[in-house]
């Protein structure tokens, strides 16, 4: 399977919105988080795509079909955050996210550090980000009684964790 990414276009937003809702619905049902991407609407993606210099929204394609999105936030000073990765549920578990992460990172060669936060009890995310070279910082961010995020980081030029 060939995975590519491109800057998202206005015409992508409805499909990306549907994918995001489908991808995050199971997590919303578990955590009932009021900040869940499941609850985000058309306007949020639109604003990030066209009115923000710090956000970069990419469409993920698998074999030329829109399969998801990846949103990167430039924190300045060489730090970037993978703020959201959405993959259509039927396409998850096929390595698409890991490939999209690598492609997105390559677009920012000046990045010094990459950061990602995700629910600490999601082993599939832990494996995905670990394969992409991210390491557990041991930091936790409590969002609610049900939801605690763990923080993973990847520093430019480092190999695997602990090296």
C-alpha positions in Angstrom: 0.0 0.0 0.0 1.3 3.4 -1.0 0.8 6.1 1.7 1.2 9.8 0.8 0.3 13.1 2.4 -0.6 16.5 1.0 -1.7 19.8 2.3 -5.5 19.6 2.9 -7.8 21.5 0.6 -11.2 23.0 1.3 -12.9 20.2 -0.6 -11.3 17.7 1.8 -12.9 19.1 4.9 -16.2 17.2 4.8 -14.5 13.8 4.3 -11.8 14.6 6.9 -14.6 15.6 9.3 -16.4 12.2 8.8 -13.2 10.3 9.2 -12.3 12.2 12.4 -15.7 11.6 13.9 -15.6 7.9 13.0 -12.0 7.5 14.4 -12.7 9.4 17.7 -16.2 8.2 18.4 -15.1 5.1 20.3 -12.7 7.2 22.4 -15.4 9.8 23.1 -17.7 6.9 24.3 -15.0 5.8 26.8 -13.6 9.1 28.1 -16.6 11.5 27.5 -14.1 14.3 27.0 -15.6 17.6 26.1 -12.5 18.5 24.0 -12.7 15.3 22.0 -12.0 15.6 18.2 -15.2 13.7 17.8 -17.1 16.9 18.8 -15.1 19.2 16.5 -16.9 20.6 13.5 -16.2 21.9 10.0 -15.2 25.4 11.2 -12.3 24.1 13.4 -10.5 22.4 10.5 -11.3 25.4 8.2 -9.8 27.9 10.6 -6.7 25.8 11.1 -6.2 25.3 7.4 -6.7 28.9 6.3 -6.3 31.2 9.2 -3.5 29.8 11.4 0.2 30.0 10.8 0.9 27.6 13.6 -1.2 24.7 12.4 -0.5 22.5 9.3 -3.3 20.2 8.2 -2.4 17.3 5.9 -4.6 14.8 4.2 -3.4 11.2 4.3 -4.0 9.1 1.2 -3.6 5.3 1.0 -3.4 4.1 -2.6 -4.6 7.6 -3.6 -7.8 7.4 -1.5 -8.4 9.8 1.4 -7.9 7.7 4.5 -7.3 10.3 7.2 -5.5 13.5 8.4 -2.6 14.6 10.4 -2.5 18.0 12.1 0.8 19.5 13.2 1.2 22.5 15.5 4.4 24.6 15.3 5.2 25.5 18.9 8.1 27.7 17.6 11.7 27.3 18.6 12.0 24.0 16.7 9.3 22.2 18.7 6.3 20.6 17.0 3.3 18.7 18.2 1.4 16.0 16.4 -1.9 17.4 17.6 -4.2 14.9 15.9 -4.0 11.9 13.6 -7.2 10.5 12.3 -7.4 7.3 10.3 -10.6 5.8 9.0 -11.4 2.9 11.4 -11.5 0.2 8.8 -7.9 1.3 7.7 -6.4 1.4 11.2 -3.7 -1.1 12.1 -2.1 -1.2 8.7 0.9 1.1 9.4 -0.7 4.1 7.7 -0.4 6.4 10.7 3.3 5.6 11.2 4.1 6.2 7.5 2.1 9.5 7.6 4.0 10.6 10.7 7.4 10.0 8.9 6.2 11.8 5.8 5.0 14.8 7.9 8.2 15.0 9.9 10.2 15.1 6.7 8.4 18.3 5.7 9.9 20.0 8.8 13.6 19.3 8.6 14.3 22.2 11.0 12.3 20.5 13.8 14.3 19.9 16.9 11.7 18.1 19.0 8.4 16.4 18.2 5.8 15.9 20.9 2.6 13.8 21.0 0.0 13.2 23.8 -2.4 10.4 23.8 -4.6 8.5 26.3 -2.2 6.5 28.5 -4.3 3.3 28.3 -4.2 3.1 24.4 -1.5 0.4 23.7 -2.0 0.7 19.9 -1.0 4.3 20.1 2.0 3.5 22.3 3.2 0.9 19.8 2.6 3.2 16.8 4.5 6.1 18.3 7.2 3.8 19.6 7.8 2.4 16.1 8.0 6.0 14.9 10.9 6.7 17.3 8.9 8.5 20.0 9.9 7.8 23.7 7.8 7.9 26.8 8.8 11.0 28.9 7.1 9.7 32.0 5.0 12.9 32.1 1.2 12.6 32.4 -1.5 15.2 31.8 -4.7 14.6 33.6 -7.7 15.8 31.6 -10.5 14.4 33.7 -11.2 11.5 36.1 -11.5 9.2 33.1 -8.8 10.6 30.9 -5.1 10.9 31.5 -2.7 11.6 28.6 0.9 10.4 28.4 3.6 12.5 26.7 5.9 11.0 24.2 8.8 12.9 22.5 11.2 12.5 19.7 14.3 14.6 19.4 16.0 15.3 16.1 19.0 13.2 15.5 18.2 10.5 18.1 17.8 6.9 17.3 15.7 4.7 19.5 14.7 5.5 23.1 17.5 5.7 25.5 20.3 6.1 22.9 
